[in-house]
Amino acid sequence: MRHALPSAYRPHGVSHDIVIPDIASTSEALWVPQAEGVAFLPLCLSPTQGYYVNLLRVRKSGVLSCHRHSGTVHAHVLKGRWYYKEHDWEAAQGSYIMEPPGETHTLIVPPDVDEMVTWFHVTGGYTYLDEKGQITGIEDVFTKLERARQHYADSQGARAHLERIIR
């Protein structure tokens, strides 16, 4: 039997751990729609440190987005595969990717992939660009948090999940 440590081991102000026991069976209601066929599952949102961790799920093929990173991005492909138009590698199930700040690329999901799920740890944010390099939008921990709040507005359980993962 496991026992919790006495409170003396936990300094004042330390947040509790975030534990999601089985991400694979997480309620569909916690997946936040981002675009047609695209949703994200927030796992940790840290406005105070400017990063977020989420699962990105894509259930369609084609060009997802052209974007530039303002910070480092770490990714781990859990299902399916994808690639960047600007690179000669493909990220398949089991792949780990580190993308440096300033990197600009266009994410593409191949037509034979029914579903792609990738874990992303994003520091800073994305600046979305059109084919002429003009800015079309931004995405960061603040926009992710707001989109999740709007999506979870009618569900007390989903709002409780959101409050647990904000750091």
Wavefront OBJ file of the C-alpha trace (Angstrom):
o trace
v 0.000 0.000 0.000
v 1.320 3.439 -0.899
v 1.230 6.260 1.591
v 1.207 9.966 0.889
v 4.224 11.863 2.143
v 3.691 14.178 5.104
v 2.971 17.780 4.130
v 6.462 18.764 5.336
v 7.842 17.147 2.165
v 5.714 19.417 -0.017
v 6.886 23.034 0.080
v 4.187 25.665 0.357
v 2.876 26.748 -3.050
v 3.873 23.612 -4.965
v 1.169 22.517 -7.395
v -0.217 19.012 -7.289
v 0.844 16.503 -9.931
v -1.210 16.197 -13.086
v -2.134 12.557 -13.557
v -4.374 11.380 -16.382
v -4.423 7.602 -15.840
v -5.506 6.481 -19.317
v -5.262 9.092 -22.045
v -6.359 6.581 -24.687
v -9.799 6.231 -23.107
v -10.280 9.914 -22.290
v -13.821 11.129 -22.867
v -14.503 12.495 -26.334
v -15.965 15.563 -24.603
v -12.455 16.617 -23.508
v -11.185 16.812 -27.117
v -11.401 20.439 -28.237
v -12.283 20.993 -31.918
v -9.722 23.128 -33.722
v -10.799 22.751 -37.366
v -12.738 20.210 -39.409
v -11.220 16.808 -38.611
v -8.716 18.342 -36.155
v -8.946 18.395 -32.343
v -6.617 18.715 -29.375
v -6.677 17.255 -25.882
v -5.030 19.675 -23.420
v -2.810 17.903 -20.893
v -1.018 20.856 -19.276
v -1.545 24.581 -19.895
v 1.016 26.877 -18.295
v 0.277 30.562 -18.870
v 2.813 31.505 -16.196
v 5.656 29.804 -18.097
v 4.353 30.210 -21.656
v 3.985 26.583 -22.730
v 1.364 23.928 -23.285
v 1.281 20.163 -23.691
v -1.456 18.502 -25.694
v -2.374 15.679 -27.975
v -3.189 16.708 -31.527
v -5.591 14.390 -33.356
v -6.173 14.651 -37.088
v -8.869 12.592 -38.798
v -8.366 13.822 -42.325
v -5.558 13.973 -44.819
v -4.013 16.999 -46.448
v -2.268 20.206 -45.495
v -2.900 21.115 -41.887
v -0.984 24.360 -41.519
v 2.061 26.397 -42.396
v 3.480 27.854 -39.202
v 6.577 29.299 -37.557
v 7.636 28.509 -33.988
v 8.637 31.197 -31.507
v 9.978 28.557 -29.121
v 11.096 24.948 -29.018
v 8.580 22.196 -29.780
v 8.935 18.555 -28.738
v 6.710 15.903 -30.322
v 6.123 12.161 -30.067
v 3.917 10.420 -32.647
v 1.507 8.033 -30.934
v -0.526 6.978 -33.970
v -0.333 7.431 -37.722
v 2.246 9.594 -39.438
v 2.854 13.049 -40.893
v 5.578 15.080 -42.528
v 6.630 18.636 -43.274
v 6.590 19.786 -46.886
v 9.907 21.572 -46.297
v 11.798 18.516 -44.957
v 12.787 15.107 -46.288
v 11.819 13.093 -43.195
v 8.517 11.570 -42.069
v 7.316 11.340 -38.483
v 5.737 7.907 -37.962
v 4.326 6.145 -34.915
v 7.047 6.075 -32.262
v 9.027 9.008 -33.716
v 10.393 11.788 -31.518
v 10.857 15.231 -33.027
v 12.497 18.398 -31.642
v 11.768 21.564 -33.602
v 13.936 24.619 -32.882
v 12.652 28.180 -32.462
v 12.280 30.014 -35.765
v 11.503 26.861 -37.738
v 8.807 27.350 -40.391
v 7.090 24.372 -41.970
v 3.850 22.998 -43.385
v 2.361 19.939 -41.658
v 0.859 17.357 -44.018
v -1.024 14.165 -43.157
v -0.775 11.633 -46.035
v -4.008 10.471 -47.725
v -3.641 6.852 -46.539
v -3.632 7.857 -42.827
v -7.069 7.562 -41.181
v -6.016 9.081 -37.874
v -2.894 10.777 -36.585
v -2.283 11.467 -32.893
v 0.843 13.273 -31.733
v 1.917 14.481 -28.293
v 3.255 18.050 -28.475
v 5.064 20.168 -25.879
v 5.018 23.715 -27.260
v 7.027 26.553 -25.728
v 5.999 29.971 -26.983
v 3.593 29.605 -29.847
v 2.898 29.311 -33.548
v 2.487 32.072 -36.092
v 0.341 30.788 -38.951
v 1.297 31.911 -42.440
v -0.388 31.845 -45.836
v 1.304 30.871 -49.109
v 2.709 34.416 -49.427
v 4.217 34.361 -45.938
v 1.589 36.729 -44.523
v 0.458 36.157 -40.936
v -3.016 34.614 -40.716
v -3.158 33.863 -36.995
v -1.357 32.904 -33.815
v -1.678 30.064 -31.372
v -0.170 29.902 -27.912
v -1.058 28.779 -24.399
v -3.516 31.681 -24.060
v -5.451 30.877 -27.246
v -5.447 27.158 -26.335
v -6.768 27.952 -22.854
v -9.520 30.210 -24.220
v -10.592 27.667 -26.845
v -10.751 24.930 -24.182
v -12.736 27.190 -21.816
v -15.269 27.924 -24.545
v -15.586 24.252 -25.497
v -15.899 23.107 -21.859
v -18.357 25.846 -20.842
v -21.366 23.532 -20.604
v -19.675 20.593 -18.873
v -18.807 20.701 -15.192
v -16.571 17.603 -15.517
v -14.653 19.112 -18.426
v -14.227 22.410 -16.545
v -12.835 20.455 -13.576
v -10.324 18.773 -15.921
v -9.279 22.168 -17.228
v -8.751 23.630 -13.754
v -6.554 20.629 -12.798
v -4.197 21.110 -15.754
v -3.598 24.878 -15.546
v -0.176 25.760 -14.158
l 1 2 3 4 5 6 7 8 9 10 11 12 13 14 15 16 17 18 19 20 21 22 23 24 25 26 27 28 29 30 31 32 33 34 35 36 37 38 39 40 41 42 43 44 45 46 47 48 49 50 51 52 53 54 55 56 57 58 59 60 61 62 63 64 65 66 67 68 69 70 71 72 73 74 75 76 77 78 79 80 81 82 83 84 85 86 87 88 89 90 91 92 93 94 95 96 97 98 99 100 101 102 103 104 105 106 107 108 109 110 111 112 113 114 115 116 117 118 119 120 121 122 123 124 125 126 127 128 129 130 131 132 133 134 135 136 137 138 139 140 141 142 143 144 145 146 147 148 149 150 151 152 153 154 155 156 157 158 159 160 161 162 163 164 165 166 167
